[in-house]
């Protein structure tokens, strides 16, 4: 049995002992002791999120739900990509220089027509250099001509900065631009209709380097991506401001820097949300077990599970997945059931001053993940998030 399955089976057994099969967690919250500080405790007015810009983000998230997870193309690619500034692209926040797909400055001026996009990746190991690694970007443009223009401009700029070893041909995609890079990776840009798909596939441990399996994987990815797009109905650009937002988003903390590339504010279905997980293989099993159907991201994360018992199991799973080097800390006053952690500061000679703090807790069928840089702020943000979920019954 693969290690990931053994780990998940052991974790599931542990959670069953911790939570109890079919039981609901005890209500032990003392709301009078919660201190939300200046954070709002009533759900936000979602009308402020129904704009053309936020609609473009929602369309990008819809695209993200169609982008194949690398692990679904190769089961070894179980490590996700969480170090991006952001997973979505819009005309307001296009691919930045050095993002892989783009080496351009002033992207919006030189590549007109970008409507929405998604960026993701996966690798065989936590260190991307040790084995198969894949990066993917899918961009939607206003017209096929704009997508084709973007393909040639981005490809030309990319190979100008990093001259490839040779041009490659990918069967079925004669109009695409595919190259063997100077470091024996396969990079490809292909436009079909209003979509531009970019991939970068490498294997740092391949000895001797062989582009054939990387090219075969790239073709498999392209075939699957364009197959999925054939069943997709894009939202008209003029109607972005009218695309719906789920009420779950109103019950999250607001993003600290709204509208920036690293603002992931939105409501995600599970296929899109898995792209934001460091171990999408384990997360998918936990989501399936908890019957998660939506995840809201803003200044906090809120997962909607099937029932309170499922939410308690998911809370235990998320807490068990806290990064190595995070130490348990006390829960905020009034919320003893919360599972909280603090990032280790590191050795004295290189100790960090700003440390991430995080808490996980459930309320009813909802699970929240809250982060902050200071313990007092974490306590206030966690208190506010609990009160947001407790404000009224939610579906």
Buried (B, 14 or more C-beta within 10 A) or exposed (E): EEEBEEBBEEBBEEBEEEBEEEEBBEEEBEEEEBBBEEBEBEBBEBEEBBEBBBBBBBBBBBBBBBBBBBBBBBEBBBBBBEEBEBBBBBBBBBBBEEBBBBBBEEBBEBBBBBBBBBBBBBBBBEEBEEBBBBBBBBBBBBEBEBBBBBBEBBBEBBBEEBEBBEEBEBEEBEEBBBBBBEEBBBBBBBBBBBBBBBBBBBBBEBEEBEBEEBBBBBBEBBBBBBEBBEEEEBBEBEEBEEBEBBBBBBBBBBBEEBBEBEBBBBBBBBBBBBBBBBBBBBBBBBBEBBBBEBBBBBBBBBBBBBEBBBBBBBBBBBBBBBEEEBEEBEBBEBBEBBBBBBBBBEEEEEEEEEBBBBBBBBBBBBBBBBBBEEBEBBBBBBBBBBBBBBBEEBE
